[in-house]
Amino acid sequence: MGKTIMYVLVSLVICLTYFTLVDHFLMDSQGLDYWYLFRK
């Protein structure tokens, strides 16, 4: 059971990191910023 939880946590971290990197490149290339929605 513990291994399953760890696997899910690691997958979540990887997904969040990947999403943040993609968002960063989009923001640089097109002026889009996903986090701008939360700053307002």
URJO-V519498 format. One record per pair of residues at least 6 apart in sequence whose ideal C-beta (glycine too) atoms are under 8 Angstrom apart, sorted by the first residue. I is the first residue (numbers start at 1). J is the second residue. Records with the same first field share a line. If there is no record, write none. Layout:
I->J ; J
This chain:
23->32 ; 33 ; 34 ; 35
26->32 ; 33 ; 34
27->33 ; 34
